[in-house]
Amino acid sequence: MSEFTLPDMSCGHCVASITKAVQALDAQAKLQFDLPSHKVQVESQLSQAALVAALTEAGYPPAN
């Protein structure tokens, strides 16, 4: 499982966009969001680098 801090994530629309971006590459990916802390945990077969690329391309570059 990977955890990312996404400073630009702030609402349900953000959650939907991030979920769609990750699941487009790994349909079985599971994501858990904590909006107040801007954190997302991702359980996926994708590499850390692939997840960072997907998040960045979706407009939510990780801070870590």
Distance bins in CASP14 RR format, pairs under 12 A and 6 or more apart:
PFRMAT RR
TARGET T0000
AUTHOR 0000-0000-0000
RMODE 2
METHOD distances of the structure
MODEL  1
1 29 0 0 0 0 0 1 0 0 0 0 0
1 30 0 0 0 0 1 0 0 0 0 0 0
1 31 0 0 0 0 0 1 0 0 0 0 0
1 32 0 0 0 0 1 0 0 0 0 0 0
1 39 0 0 0 0 0 1 0 0 0 0 0
1 40 0 0 0 0 0 1 0 0 0 0 0
1 41 1 0 1 0 0 0 0 0 0 0 0
1 42 1 0 0 1 0 0 0 0 0 0 0
1 43 1 0 1 0 0 0 0 0 0 0 0
1 44 0 0 0 0 1 0 0 0 0 0 0
1 45 0 0 0 0 0 1 0 0 0 0 0
1 46 0 0 0 0 0 1 0 0 0 0 0
1 48 0 0 0 0 0 1 0 0 0 0 0
1 51 0 0 0 0 0 1 0 0 0 0 0
2 22 0 0 0 0 0 1 0 0 0 0 0
2 26 0 0 0 0 0 1 0 0 0 0 0
2 29 0 0 0 0 0 1 0 0 0 0 0
2 30 0 0 0 0 0 1 0 0 0 0 0
2 31 0 0 0 0 0 1 0 0 0 0 0
2 32 0 0 0 0 0 1 0 0 0 0 0
2 39 0 0 0 0 0 1 0 0 0 0 0
2 40 0 0 0 0 1 0 0 0 0 0 0
2 41 1 0 0 1 0 0 0 0 0 0 0
2 42 1 0 1 0 0 0 0 0 0 0 0
2 43 0 0 0 0 1 0 0 0 0 0 0
2 44 1 0 0 1 0 0 0 0 0 0 0
2 45 0 0 0 0 0 1 0 0 0 0 0
2 46 0 0 0 0 1 0 0 0 0 0 0
2 47 0 0 0 0 1 0 0 0 0 0 0
2 48 1 0 1 0 0 0 0 0 0 0 0
2 49 0 0 0 0 0 1 0 0 0 0 0
2 50 0 0 0 0 0 1 0 0 0 0 0
2 51 1 0 1 0 0 0 0 0 0 0 0
2 52 0 0 0 0 1 0 0 0 0 0 0
2 54 0 0 0 0 0 1 0 0 0 0 0
2 55 0 0 0 0 1 0 0 0 0 0 0
2 62 0 0 0 0 1 0 0 0 0 0 0
2 64 0 0 0 0 1 0 0 0 0 0 0
3 31 0 0 0 0 0 1 0 0 0 0 0
3 32 0 0 0 0 1 0 0 0 0 0 0
3 33 0 0 0 0 0 1 0 0 0 0 0
3 34 0 0 0 0 1 0 0 0 0 0 0
3 37 0 0 0 0 0 1 0 0 0 0 0
3 38 0 0 0 0 0 1 0 0 0 0 0
3 39 1 0 0 1 0 0 0 0 0 0 0
3 40 1 0 0 1 0 0 0 0 0 0 0
3 41 1 0 1 0 0 0 0 0 0 0 0
3 42 1 0 0 1 0 0 0 0 0 0 0
3 43 0 0 0 0 0 1 0 0 0 0 0
3 44 0 0 0 0 0 1 0 0 0 0 0
3 48 0 0 0 0 0 1 0 0 0 0 0
3 51 0 0 0 0 0 1 0 0 0 0 0
3 52 0 0 0 0 0 1 0 0 0 0 0
3 55 0 0 0 0 0 1 0 0 0 0 0
3 62 0 0 0 0 1 0 0 0 0 0 0
3 63 0 0 0 0 0 1 0 0 0 0 0
3 64 0 0 0 0 1 0 0 0 0 0 0
4 18 0 0 0 0 1 0 0 0 0 0 0
4 22 0 0 0 0 0 1 0 0 0 0 0
4 31 0 0 0 0 0 1 0 0 0 0 0
4 32 0 0 0 0 0 1 0 0 0 0 0
4 33 0 0 0 0 0 1 0 0 0 0 0
4 34 0 0 0 0 0 1 0 0 0 0 0
4 37 0 0 0 0 0 1 0 0 0 0 0
4 38 0 0 0 0 1 0 0 0 0 0 0
4 39 1 0 0 1 0 0 0 0 0 0 0
4 40 1 0 1 0 0 0 0 0 0 0 0
4 41 0 0 0 0 1 0 0 0 0 0 0
4 42 1 0 0 1 0 0 0 0 0 0 0
4 44 0 0 0 0 0 1 0 0 0 0 0
4 48 0 0 0 0 1 0 0 0 0 0 0
4 51 1 0 0 1 0 0 0 0 0 0 0
4 52 1 0 0 1 0 0 0 0 0 0 0
4 53 0 0 0 0 0 1 0 0 0 0 0
4 54 0 0 0 0 0 1 0 0 0 0 0
4 55 1 0 0 1 0 0 0 0 0 0 0
4 56 0 0 0 0 0 1 0 0 0 0 0
4 58 0 0 0 0 0 1 0 0 0 0 0
4 60 0 0 0 0 1 0 0 0 0 0 0
4 61 0 0 0 0 1 0 0 0 0 0 0
4 62 1 0 1 0 0 0 0 0 0 0 0
4 63 1 0 0 1 0 0 0 0 0 0 0
4 64 1 0 0 1 0 0 0 0 0 0 0
5 33 0 0 0 0 0 1 0 0 0 0 0
5 34 0 0 0 0 1 0 0 0 0 0 0
5 35 0 0 0 0 0 1 0 0 0 0 0
5 36 0 0 0 0 0 1 0 0 0 0 0
5 37 1 0 0 1 0 0 0 0 0 0 0
5 38 1 0 1 0 0 0 0 0 0 0 0
5 39 1 0 1 0 0 0 0 0 0 0 0
5 40 0 0 0 0 1 0 0 0 0 0 0
5 41 0 0 0 0 0 1 0 0 0 0 0
5 52 0 0 0 0 0 1 0 0 0 0 0
5 55 0 0 0 0 0 1 0 0 0 0 0
5 60 0 0 0 0 0 1 0 0 0 0 0
5 61 0 0 0 0 0 1 0 0 0 0 0
5 62 1 0 0 1 0 0 0 0 0 0 0
5 63 1 0 1 0 0 0 0 0 0 0 0
5 64 1 0 1 0 0 0 0 0 0 0 0
6 14 1 0 0 1 0 0 0 0 0 0 0
6 15 0 0 0 0 0 1 0 0 0 0 0
6 17 0 0 0 0 0 1 0 0 0 0 0
6 18 1 0 0 1 0 0 0 0 0 0 0
6 21 0 0 0 0 0 1 0 0 0 0 0
6 22 0 0 0 0 0 1 0 0 0 0 0
6 31 0 0 0 0 0 1 0 0 0 0 0
6 33 0 0 0 0 1 0 0 0 0 0 0
6 34 0 0 0 0 0 1 0 0 0 0 0
6 35 0 0 0 0 1 0 0 0 0 0 0
6 37 0 0 0 0 1 0 0 0 0 0 0
6 38 1 0 1 0 0 0 0 0 0 0 0
6 39 1 0 0 1 0 0 0 0 0 0 0
6 40 1 0 0 1 0 0 0 0 0 0 0
6 41 0 0 0 0 0 1 0 0 0 0 0
6 42 0 0 0 0 0 1 0 0 0 0 0
6 51 0 0 0 0 0 1 0 0 0 0 0
6 52 0 0 0 0 0 1 0 0 0 0 0
6 54 0 0 0 0 0 1 0 0 0 0 0
6 55 1 0 0 1 0 0 0 0 0 0 0
6 56 0 0 0 0 1 0 0 0 0 0 0
6 58 0 0 0 0 1 0 0 0 0 0 0
6 59 0 0 0 0 1 0 0 0 0 0 0
6 60 1 0 1 0 0 0 0 0 0 0 0
6 61 1 0 0 1 0 0 0 0 0 0 0
6 62 1 0 1 0 0 0 0 0 0 0 0
6 63 1 0 0 1 0 0 0 0 0 0 0
6 64 0 0 0 0 1 0 0 0 0 0 0
7 14 0 0 0 0 0 1 0 0 0 0 0
7 35 0 0 0 0 0 1 0 0 0 0 0
7 37 0 0 0 0 0 1 0 0 0 0 0
7 38 1 0 1 0 0 0 0 0 0 0 0
7 39 0 0 0 0 0 1 0 0 0 0 0
7 40 0 0 0 0 0 1 0 0 0 0 0
7 55 0 0 0 0 0 1 0 0 0 0 0
7 59 0 0 0 0 0 1 0 0 0 0 0
7 60 0 0 0 0 1 0 0 0 0 0 0
7 61 0 0 0 0 1 0 0 0 0 0 0
7 62 0 0 0 0 1 0 0 0 0 0 0
7 63 1 0 1 0 0 0 0 0 0 0 0
7 64 0 0 0 0 0 1 0 0 0 0 0
8 14 1 0 0 1 0 0 0 0 0 0 0
8 17 0 0 0 0 0 1 0 0 0 0 0
8 18 0 0 0 0 0 1 0 0 0 0 0
8 35 0 0 0 0 0 1 0 0 0 0 0
8 38 0 0 0 0 1 0 0 0 0 0 0
8 40 0 0 0 0 0 1 0 0 0 0 0
8 55 0 0 0 0 1 0 0 0 0 0 0
8 56 0 0 0 0 0 1 0 0 0 0 0
8 58 0 0 0 0 1 0 0 0 0 0 0
8 59 1 0 0 1 0 0 0 0 0 0 0
8 60 1 0 1 0 0 0 0 0 0 0 0
8 61 1 0 0 1 0 0 0 0 0 0 0
8 62 0 0 0 0 1 0 0 0 0 0 0
8 63 0 0 0 0 1 0 0 0 0 0 0
9 15 1 0 0 1 0 0 0 0 0 0 0
9 16 0 0 0 0 0 1 0 0 0 0 0
9 17 0 0 0 0 1 0 0 0 0 0 0
9 18 1 0 0 1 0 0 0 0 0 0 0
9 19 0 0 0 0 0 1 0 0 0 0 0
9 21 0 0 0 0 0 1 0 0 0 0 0
9 31 0 0 0 0 0 1 0 0 0 0 0
9 33 1 0 0 1 0 0 0 0 0 0 0
9 34 0 0 0 0 1 0 0 0 0 0 0
9 35 1 0 0 1 0 0 0 0 0 0 0
9 36 0 0 0 0 0 1 0 0 0 0 0
9 37 0 0 0 0 1 0 0 0 0 0 0
9 38 1 0 1 0 0 0 0 0 0 0 0
9 39 0 0 0 0 1 0 0 0 0 0 0
9 40 1 0 0 1 0 0 0 0 0 0 0
9 55 0 0 0 0 1 0 0 0 0 0 0
9 58 0 0 0 0 1 0 0 0 0 0 0
9 59 0 0 0 0 1 0 0 0 0 0 0
9 60 1 0 1 0 0 0 0 0 0 0 0
9 61 0 0 0 0 0 1 0 0 0 0 0
9 62 0 0 0 0 1 0 0 0 0 0 0
9 63 0 0 0 0 0 1 0 0 0 0 0
10 17 0 0 0 0 0 1 0 0 0 0 0
10 18 0 0 0 0 0 1 0 0 0 0 0
10 33 0 0 0 0 0 1 0 0 0 0 0
10 34 0 0 0 0 0 1 0 0 0 0 0
10 35 1 0 0 1 0 0 0 0 0 0 0
10 36 0 0 0 0 1 0 0 0 0 0 0
10 37 0 0 0 0 0 1 0 0 0 0 0
10 38 1 0 0 1 0 0 0 0 0 0 0
10 60 0 0 0 0 0 1 0 0 0 0 0
11 17 0 0 0 0 1 0 0 0 0 0 0
11 18 0 0 0 0 0 1 0 0 0 0 0
11 33 0 0 0 0 0 1 0 0 0 0 0
11 35 1 0 0 1 0 0 0 0 0 0 0
11 36 0 0 0 0 0 1 0 0 0 0 0
11 38 0 0 0 0 0 1 0 0 0 0 0
11 60 0 0 0 0 0 1 0 0 0 0 0
12 18 0 0 0 0 1 0 0 0 0 0 0
12 19 0 0 0 0 1 0 0 0 0 0 0
12 20 0 0 0 0 0 1 0 0 0 0 0
12 33 0 0 0 0 1 0 0 0 0 0 0
12 35 1 0 0 1 0 0 0 0 0 0 0
13 19 0 0 0 0 0 1 0 0 0 0 0
13 20 0 0 0 0 0 1 0 0 0 0 0
13 35 0 0 0 0 0 1 0 0 0 0 0
13 58 0 0 0 0 0 1 0 0 0 0 0
13 60 0 0 0 0 0 1 0 0 0 0 0
14 20 0 0 0 0 0 1 0 0 0 0 0
14 21 0 0 0 0 0 1 0 0 0 0 0
14 31 0 0 0 0 0 1 0 0 0 0 0
14 33 0 0 0 0 1 0 0 0 0 0 0
14 35 1 0 0 1 0 0 0 0 0 0 0
14 38 0 0 0 0 1 0 0 0 0 0 0
14 40 0 0 0 0 1 0 0 0 0 0 0
14 55 0 0 0 0 0 1 0 0 0 0 0
14 58 0 0 0 0 1 0 0 0 0 0 0
14 59 0 0 0 0 1 0 0 0 0 0 0
14 60 1 0 0 1 0 0 0 0 0 0 0
15 21 0 0 0 0 0 1 0 0 0 0 0
15 22 0 0 0 0 0 1 0 0 0 0 0
15 23 0 0 0 0 0 1 0 0 0 0 0
15 31 0 0 0 0 1 0 0 0 0 0 0
15 32 0 0 0 0 0 1 0 0 0 0 0
15 33 1 0 1 0 0 0 0 0 0 0 0
15 34 0 0 0 0 0 1 0 0 0 0 0
15 35 1 0 0 1 0 0 0 0 0 0 0
15 38 0 0 0 0 0 1 0 0 0 0 0
15 39 0 0 0 0 0 1 0 0 0 0 0
15 40 0 0 0 0 1 0 0 0 0 0 0
15 58 0 0 0 0 0 1 0 0 0 0 0
15 60 0 0 0 0 0 1 0 0 0 0 0
16 22 0 0 0 0 0 1 0 0 0 0 0
16 23 0 0 0 0 0 1 0 0 0 0 0
16 31 0 0 0 0 0 1 0 0 0 0 0
16 33 0 0 0 0 0 1 0 0 0 0 0
16 58 0 0 0 0 0 1 0 0 0 0 0
16 60 0 0 0 0 0 1 0 0 0 0 0
17 23 0 0 0 0 0 1 0 0 0 0 0
17 24 0 0 0 0 0 1 0 0 0 0 0
17 31 0 0 0 0 0 1 0 0 0 0 0
17 33 0 0 0 0 0 1 0 0 0 0 0
17 40 0 0 0 0 0 1 0 0 0 0 0
17 54 0 0 0 0 0 1 0 0 0 0 0
17 55 0 0 0 0 1 0 0 0 0 0 0
17 57 0 0 0 0 0 1 0 0 0 0 0
17 58 1 0 1 0 0 0 0 0 0 0 0
17 59 1 0 0 1 0 0 0 0 0 0 0
17 60 1 0 0 1 0 0 0 0 0 0 0
18 24 0 0 0 0 0 1 0 0 0 0 0
18 25 0 0 0 0 0 1 0 0 0 0 0
18 29 0 0 0 0 0 1 0 0 0 0 0
18 31 1 0 0 1 0 0 0 0 0 0 0
18 32 0 0 0 0 0 1 0 0 0 0 0
18 33 1 0 0 1 0 0 0 0 0 0 0
18 35 0 0 0 0 0 1 0 0 0 0 0
18 38 0 0 0 0 0 1 0 0 0 0 0
18 39 0 0 0 0 0 1 0 0 0 0 0
18 40 1 0 0 1 0 0 0 0 0 0 0
18 41 0 0 0 0 0 1 0 0 0 0 0
18 42 0 0 0 0 1 0 0 0 0 0 0
18 51 0 0 0 0 0 1 0 0 0 0 0
18 54 0 0 0 0 1 0 0 0 0 0 0
18 55 1 0 0 1 0 0 0 0 0 0 0
18 56 0 0 0 0 0 1 0 0 0 0 0
18 57 0 0 0 0 0 1 0 0 0 0 0
18 58 1 0 1 0 0 0 0 0 0 0 0
18 59 0 0 0 0 1 0 0 0 0 0 0
18 60 1 0 1 0 0 0 0 0 0 0 0
18 61 0 0 0 0 0 1 0 0 0 0 0
18 62 0 0 0 0 0 1 0 0 0 0 0
19 25 0 0 0 0 0 1 0 0 0 0 0
19 26 0 0 0 0 0 1 0 0 0 0 0
19 27 0 0 0 0 0 1 0 0 0 0 0
19 29 0 0 0 0 1 0 0 0 0 0 0
19 30 0 0 0 0 1 0 0 0 0 0 0
19 31 1 0 1 0 0 0 0 0 0 0 0
19 32 0 0 0 0 0 1 0 0 0 0 0
19 33 0 0 0 0 1 0 0 0 0 0 0
19 40 0 0 0 0 1 0 0 0 0 0 0
19 42 0 0 0 0 1 0 0 0 0 0 0
19 44 0 0 0 0 0 1 0 0 0 0 0
19 54 0 0 0 0 0 1 0 0 0 0 0
19 55 0 0 0 0 0 1 0 0 0 0 0
19 58 0 0 0 0 1 0 0 0 0 0 0
19 60 0 0 0 0 0 1 0 0 0 0 0
20 26 0 0 0 0 0 1 0 0 0 0 0
20 27 0 0 0 0 0 1 0 0 0 0 0
20 29 0 0 0 0 0 1 0 0 0 0 0
20 31 0 0 0 0 0 1 0 0 0 0 0
20 54 0 0 0 0 1 0 0 0 0 0 0
20 55 0 0 0 0 0 1 0 0 0 0 0
20 57 0 0 0 0 0 1 0 0 0 0 0
20 58 1 0 0 1 0 0 0 0 0 0 0
20 59 0 0 0 0 0 1 0 0 0 0 0
20 60 0 0 0 0 0 1 0 0 0 0 0
21 29 0 0 0 0 1 0 0 0 0 0 0
21 31 0 0 0 0 0 1 0 0 0 0 0
21 40 0 0 0 0 0 1 0 0 0 0 0
21 42 0 0 0 0 0 1 0 0 0 0 0
21 44 0 0 0 0 0 1 0 0 0 0 0
21 46 0 0 0 0 0 1 0 0 0 0 0
21 50 0 0 0 0 0 1 0 0 0 0 0
21 51 0 0 0 0 1 0 0 0 0 0 0
21 52 0 0 0 0 0 1 0 0 0 0 0
21 53 0 0 0 0 1 0 0 0 0 0 0
21 54 1 0 1 0 0 0 0 0 0 0 0
21 55 1 0 0 1 0 0 0 0 0 0 0
21 56 0 0 0 0 1 0 0 0 0 0 0
21 57 1 0 0 1 0 0 0 0 0 0 0
21 58 1 1 0 0 0 0 0 0 0 0 0
21 59 0 0 0 0 1 0 0 0 0 0 0
21 60 0 0 0 0 1 0 0 0 0 0 0
21 61 0 0 0 0 0 1 0 0 0 0 0
22 28 0 0 0 0 0 1 0 0 0 0 0
22 29 1 0 1 0 0 0 0 0 0 0 0
22 30 0 0 0 0 1 0 0 0 0 0 0
22 31 1 0 0 1 0 0 0 0 0 0 0
22 32 0 0 0 0 0 1 0 0 0 0 0
22 33 0 0 0 0 0 1 0 0 0 0 0
22 40 0 0 0 0 1 0 0 0 0 0 0
22 41 0 0 0 0 0 1 0 0 0 0 0
22 42 1 0 0 1 0 0 0 0 0 0 0
22 43 0 0 0 0 0 1 0 0 0 0 0
22 44 1 0 0 1 0 0 0 0 0 0 0
22 45 0 0 0 0 0 1 0 0 0 0 0
22 46 1 0 0 1 0 0 0 0 0 0 0
22 50 0 0 0 0 1 0 0 0 0 0 0
22 51 1 0 0 1 0 0 0 0 0 0 0
22 52 0 0 0 0 0 1 0 0 0 0 0
22 53 0 0 0 0 0 1 0 0 0 0 0
22 54 1 0 1 0 0 0 0 0 0 0 0
22 55 1 0 0 1 0 0 0 0 0 0 0
22 56 0 0 0 0 0 1 0 0 0 0 0
22 57 0 0 0 0 0 1 0 0 0 0 0
22 58 0 0 0 0 1 0 0 0 0 0 0
22 60 0 0 0 0 0 1 0 0 0 0 0
23 29 1 0 1 0 0 0 0 0 0 0 0
23 30 0 0 0 0 1 0 0 0 0 0 0
23 31 0 0 0 0 1 0 0 0 0 0 0
23 42 0 0 0 0 0 1 0 0 0 0 0
23 43 0 0 0 0 0 1 0 0 0 0 0
23 44 0 0 0 0 1 0 0 0 0 0 0
23 45 0 0 0 0 0 1 0 0 0 0 0
23 46 0 0 0 0 0 1 0 0 0 0 0
23 51 0 0 0 0 0 1 0 0 0 0 0
23 54 0 0 0 0 1 0 0 0 0 0 0
23 58 0 0 0 0 0 1 0 0 0 0 0
24 44 0 0 0 0 0 1 0 0 0 0 0
24 46 0 0 0 0 0 1 0 0 0 0 0
24 50 0 0 0 0 0 1 0 0 0 0 0
24 53 0 0 0 0 0 1 0 0 0 0 0
24 54 1 0 0 1 0 0 0 0 0 0 0
24 55 0 0 0 0 0 1 0 0 0 0 0
24 57 0 0 0 0 1 0 0 0 0 0 0
24 58 0 0 0 0 1 0 0 0 0 0 0
25 42 0 0 0 0 0 1 0 0 0 0 0
25 44 0 0 0 0 1 0 0 0 0 0 0
25 45 0 0 0 0 1 0 0 0 0 0 0
25 46 1 0 1 0 0 0 0 0 0 0 0
25 47 0 0 0 0 0 1 0 0 0 0 0
25 49 0 0 0 0 0 1 0 0 0 0 0
25 50 1 0 0 1 0 0 0 0 0 0 0
25 51 0 0 0 0 1 0 0 0 0 0 0
25 52 0 0 0 0 0 1 0 0 0 0 0
25 53 0 0 0 0 1 0 0 0 0 0 0
25 54 1 0 1 0 0 0 0 0 0 0 0
25 55 0 0 0 0 0 1 0 0 0 0 0
25 57 0 0 0 0 1 0 0 0 0 0 0
25 58 0 0 0 0 0 1 0 0 0 0 0
26 42 0 0 0 0 1 0 0 0 0 0 0
26 43 0 0 0 0 1 0 0 0 0 0 0
26 44 1 0 1 0 0 0 0 0 0 0 0
26 45 1 0 1 0 0 0 0 0 0 0 0
26 46 1 0 1 0 0 0 0 0 0 0 0
26 47 0 0 0 0 0 1 0 0 0 0 0
26 50 0 0 0 0 1 0 0 0 0 0 0
26 51 0 0 0 0 1 0 0 0 0 0 0
26 54 0 0 0 0 1 0 0 0 0 0 0
27 44 0 0 0 0 1 0 0 0 0 0 0
27 45 0 0 0 0 0 1 0 0 0 0 0
27 46 0 0 0 0 0 1 0 0 0 0 0
28 42 0 0 0 0 0 1 0 0 0 0 0
28 43 0 0 0 0 1 0 0 0 0 0 0
28 44 1 0 0 1 0 0 0 0 0 0 0
28 45 1 0 0 1 0 0 0 0 0 0 0
28 46 0 0 0 0 0 1 0 0 0 0 0
29 40 0 0 0 0 0 1 0 0 0 0 0
29 41 0 0 0 0 0 1 0 0 0 0 0
29 42 1 0 0 1 0 0 0 0 0 0 0
29 43 1 0 0 1 0 0 0 0 0 0 0
29 44 1 1 0 0 0 0 0 0 0 0 0
29 45 1 0 0 1 0 0 0 0 0 0 0
29 46 1 0 0 1 0 0 0 0 0 0 0
29 50 0 0 0 0 0 1 0 0 0 0 0
29 51 0 0 0 0 1 0 0 0 0 0 0
29 54 0 0 0 0 1 0 0 0 0 0 0
29 55 0 0 0 0 0 1 0 0 0 0 0
30 40 0 0 0 0 0 1 0 0 0 0 0
30 41 0 0 0 0 1 0 0 0 0 0 0
30 42 1 0 0 1 0 0 0 0 0 0 0
30 43 1 0 1 0 0 0 0 0 0 0 0
30 44 1 0 0 1 0 0 0 0 0 0 0
30 45 0 0 0 0 0 1 0 0 0 0 0
30 46 0 0 0 0 0 1 0 0 0 0 0
31 39 0 0 0 0 0 1 0 0 0 0 0
31 40 1 0 1 0 0 0 0 0 0 0 0
31 41 1 0 0 1 0 0 0 0 0 0 0
31 42 1 0 1 0 0 0 0 0 0 0 0
31 43 1 0 0 1 0 0 0 0 0 0 0
31 44 0 0 0 0 1 0 0 0 0 0 0
31 46 0 0 0 0 0 1 0 0 0 0 0
31 51 0 0 0 0 0 1 0 0 0 0 0
31 54 0 0 0 0 0 1 0 0 0 0 0
31 55 0 0 0 0 0 1 0 0 0 0 0
31 58 0 0 0 0 0 1 0 0 0 0 0
31 60 0 0 0 0 0 1 0 0 0 0 0
32 39 0 0 0 0 1 0 0 0 0 0 0
32 40 1 0 0 1 0 0 0 0 0 0 0
32 41 1 0 1 0 0 0 0 0 0 0 0
32 42 0 0 0 0 1 0 0 0 0 0 0
32 43 0 0 0 0 1 0 0 0 0 0 0
32 44 0 0 0 0 0 1 0 0 0 0 0
33 39 1 0 0 1 0 0 0 0 0 0 0
33 40 1 0 1 0 0 0 0 0 0 0 0
33 41 0 0 0 0 1 0 0 0 0 0 0
33 42 0 0 0 0 1 0 0 0 0 0 0
33 60 0 0 0 0 0 1 0 0 0 0 0
34 40 1 0 0 1 0 0 0 0 0 0 0
34 41 0 0 0 0 1 0 0 0 0 0 0
37 63 0 0 0 0 0 1 0 0 0 0 0
38 55 0 0 0 0 0 1 0 0 0 0 0
38 60 0 0 0 0 1 0 0 0 0 0 0
38 61 0 0 0 0 0 1 0 0 0 0 0
38 62 0 0 0 0 1 0 0 0 0 0 0
38 63 1 0 0 1 0 0 0 0 0 0 0
38 64 0 0 0 0 0 1 0 0 0 0 0
39 60 0 0 0 0 0 1 0 0 0 0 0
39 62 0 0 0 0 1 0 0 0 0 0 0
39 63 0 0 0 0 1 0 0 0 0 0 0
39 64 0 0 0 0 1 0 0 0 0 0 0
40 51 0 0 0 0 1 0 0 0 0 0 0
40 52 0 0 0 0 0 1 0 0 0 0 0
40 54 0 0 0 0 0 1 0 0 0 0 0
40 55 0 0 0 0 1 0 0 0 0 0 0
40 58 0 0 0 0 0 1 0 0 0 0 0
40 60 0 0 0 0 1 0 0 0 0 0 0
40 62 0 0 0 0 1 0 0 0 0 0 0
40 63 0 0 0 0 0 1 0 0 0 0 0
40 64 0 0 0 0 0 1 0 0 0 0 0
41 51 0 0 0 0 0 1 0 0 0 0 0
42 48 0 0 0 0 1 0 0 0 0 0 0
42 50 0 0 0 0 0 1 0 0 0 0 0
42 51 1 0 1 0 0 0 0 0 0 0 0
42 52 0 0 0 0 0 1 0 0 0 0 0
42 54 0 0 0 0 1 0 0 0 0 0 0
42 55 0 0 0 0 1 0 0 0 0 0 0
42 60 0 0 0 0 0 1 0 0 0 0 0
42 62 0 0 0 0 0 1 0 0 0 0 0
43 51 0 0 0 0 0 1 0 0 0 0 0
44 50 0 0 0 0 1 0 0 0 0 0 0
44 51 1 0 0 1 0 0 0 0 0 0 0
44 52 0 0 0 0 0 1 0 0 0 0 0
44 54 0 0 0 0 1 0 0 0 0 0 0
44 55 0 0 0 0 0 1 0 0 0 0 0
45 51 0 0 0 0 0 1 0 0 0 0 0
46 52 0 0 0 0 1 0 0 0 0 0 0
46 53 0 0 0 0 1 0 0 0 0 0 0
46 54 1 0 0 1 0 0 0 0 0 0 0
46 55 0 0 0 0 0 1 0 0 0 0 0
47 53 0 0 0 0 1 0 0 0 0 0 0
47 54 0 0 0 0 0 1 0 0 0 0 0
48 54 0 0 0 0 0 1 0 0 0 0 0
48 55 0 0 0 0 0 1 0 0 0 0 0
48 62 0 0 0 0 1 0 0 0 0 0 0
48 64 0 0 0 0 0 1 0 0 0 0 0
49 55 0 0 0 0 0 1 0 0 0 0 0
49 56 0 0 0 0 0 1 0 0 0 0 0
49 62 0 0 0 0 0 1 0 0 0 0 0
50 56 0 0 0 0 0 1 0 0 0 0 0
50 57 0 0 0 0 0 1 0 0 0 0 0
51 57 0 0 0 0 0 1 0 0 0 0 0
51 58 0 0 0 0 0 1 0 0 0 0 0
51 60 0 0 0 0 0 1 0 0 0 0 0
51 61 0 0 0 0 0 1 0 0 0 0 0
51 62 0 0 0 0 1 0 0 0 0 0 0
51 64 0 0 0 0 0 1 0 0 0 0 0
52 58 0 0 0 0 0 1 0 0 0 0 0
52 59 0 0 0 0 0 1 0 0 0 0 0
52 60 0 0 0 0 0 1 0 0 0 0 0
52 61 1 0 0 1 0 0 0 0 0 0 0
52 62 1 0 1 0 0 0 0 0 0 0 0
52 63 0 0 0 0 0 1 0 0 0 0 0
52 64 0 0 0 0 1 0 0 0 0 0 0
53 59 0 0 0 0 0 1 0 0 0 0 0
53 60 0 0 0 0 0 1 0 0 0 0 0
53 61 0 0 0 0 1 0 0 0 0 0 0
53 62 0 0 0 0 0 1 0 0 0 0 0
54 60 0 0 0 0 1 0 0 0 0 0 0
54 61 0 0 0 0 0 1 0 0 0 0 0
54 62 0 0 0 0 0 1 0 0 0 0 0
55 61 1 0 0 1 0 0 0 0 0 0 0
55 62 1 0 1 0 0 0 0 0 0 0 0
55 63 0 0 0 0 0 1 0 0 0 0 0
55 64 0 0 0 0 0 1 0 0 0 0 0
56 62 1 0 0 1 0 0 0 0 0 0 0
56 63 0 0 0 0 0 1 0 0 0 0 0
END
